[in-house]
Amino acid sequence: MLIYKIFRADEWAALQAAGETQGAPIDVADGYVHFSTATQAAETAAKHFAGAEGLTLLACDADAMGDDLKWEVSRGGAKFPHLFRNIRMPDVVWAKPLPLVEGAHQFPEEMA
């Protein structure tokens, strides 16, 4: 199963440069890397990245993360995937731009 992480340009660049990262500032503060499922990603983008340009959407293999990935109740009582270690480049199956078009982020067809 693929899970998704939205990164700003500098966060994505840091992961690529170092090969791993603690994530975005919110991830560092919370002590884990926040991910979303395909059905949660658009709401995550609207809530936390409204109007933001230059974003990258990362698809990661949840099964490959093993026991470091926990499913925890969060927004609206839904279970969200949380990674309790750094995200590493080998976790990333693909990365694609997440363009802002007429105020809404356009997700890749692969997520449908």
PyMOL commands that set and color helices and strands:
alter all, ss='L'
color gray80, all
select helices_A, chain A and resi 9-18+25-30+38-48+63-68+75-77+89-91+109-111
alter helices_A, ss='H'
color red, helices_A
select strands_A, chain A and resi 2-7+20-21+33-34+55-61+69-73+79-83+87-88+92-98+100-101+104-105
alter strands_A, ss='S'
color yellow, strands_A
deselect
rebuild
show_as cartoon
